[in-house]
């Protein structure tokens, strides 16, 4: 049996939010459900895109996958092992095998560290013998197409361009030869002309190292370029899951349909038809009953207010959470 | 022509000398048209359009150029005379909607303040106008009493558009109006904006780094690189038959959702240091088609009606476009 690298079961995250005086007096502890009941598996070498609007829980989900924040409920199995129940040695090994690529390269590196020191730090933390450092760093720099001469490694973050910095951030994640990376909006801070370079590096890394990767973005066009499979999230829940190609060509959930239609294209002859949905994300503290998307949904009926749609298999390796699919 | 900008030169005083952020930029905005100004961060697009409003940081120096709005030379005006034109003739929607709105004032009050102070309305009329403006941009009148932090990103952007429309200006300058928004909200705000523009016959300058936004709402486009205009013209012409290699490169670097997936090619390297810009074409270090003559200033080459490109090889544009479509063309161009 082929064991998936990541198996997520019933994963939820609630955050405490600040209490108003009325909450204190009535003894209430309001909580925000950032992620609710997410299930999926990720095979070795598979790339999964997570798309959705800001506030849909995609970043929180990504952080739970690599144990940056604990889950409120549910489990994440990494290579069959529950990441919440690891002992110190197991955790150290896990931290070597799973890495995060941060969104903002301008913040992700310590401004007082040289590039060399930033790249060496994860090796040091993972107890990689010192003799191997230079080789590992050269290997990672080559993978992200950065020159590795001494003067480059001795420079500081402020001396590099945004594109170079993001490559360094990526190299720092790859230097431990991980099996799994989570990249959270890795190109959103970069100019279009350098974005393509980072996306191409991500594709190469995926193909050459056989990495499993989760790529978080609000832009389906970027996700399509890097990921074979995509999950759409809405207000903390997965509403659609399937091969990216099928999702882009034939989205099934009404929310995914709107997302696909909303992505602008660089051509003049494009549809200006109004989007099928209106309004913005509802208040996450008071989500609508039943289907969370129903107040923006063009096909909602009475049933949607009472019955929460389950994420069901609809064939073709696709899952959709909608009563009408 | 509603707005004519000619040979605009703007410097910034820096510790190491003067940075020429905008170097001889010219463009026109016809009445009732939407003109996109597109380019990467640091290309001078924001500086160029802010110079029109004269709202600039204190380190900025207006070095040369002329700006004429409806035949009035804005450069020659005194501060006081210029003030009369702001809000009434030209309104500016800054980059982040959070900057347009004062966090400690209710949104409705801020709109009323402009109507009273600049428009000479009484409070009651101002209130009614504020309600109309909110309705125009698709916000409920009851939200006028809210503070900016109570609004979502999309609502703040709608409110700052309402603020800009307050005194029915002829020209609206919107700087990256939808950049920080999610795709769905972005599309909704752009649709509202485009509807209002048509309804009111507004002229708009839209600054953005996103060519798909330009394709969606603009009539004309001005492509800037390192402080200079490299290409300009009607949107359909510039996007379909680009004459400058930079424009070709931008298109190839942009992932799109429609149609078959295509390989993306980055433009390698980074823009030149504007403290010491290279002679001749500023794009040549990153250009796969650069030849010896590119060390001289690029000439204006007319490609079609209103469509110009500043490139020595613009006459070969048709062949260059074919070559530019291949990914390998863009690999290993710079020595960086």
Interface residues (C-beta under 8 A of the other chain):
Chain A: X53 X54 X147 X161 X163 X191 X192 X193 X194 X195 X196 X197 X198 X199 X200 X218 X219 X220 X221 X222 X224 X225 X248 X258 X259 X260 X261 X262 X263 X264 X265 X266 X267 X268 X270 X272 X274 X275 X277 X278 X280 X281
Chain B: X40 X41 X152 X153 X154 X155 X182 X183 X184 X185 X186 X187 X188 X191 X194 X209 X210 X211 X212 X213 X214 X215 X216 X235 X236 X239 X240 X249 X250 X251 X252 X253 X254 X255 X256 X257 X258 X261 X264 X265 X266 X267 X268 X270 X336
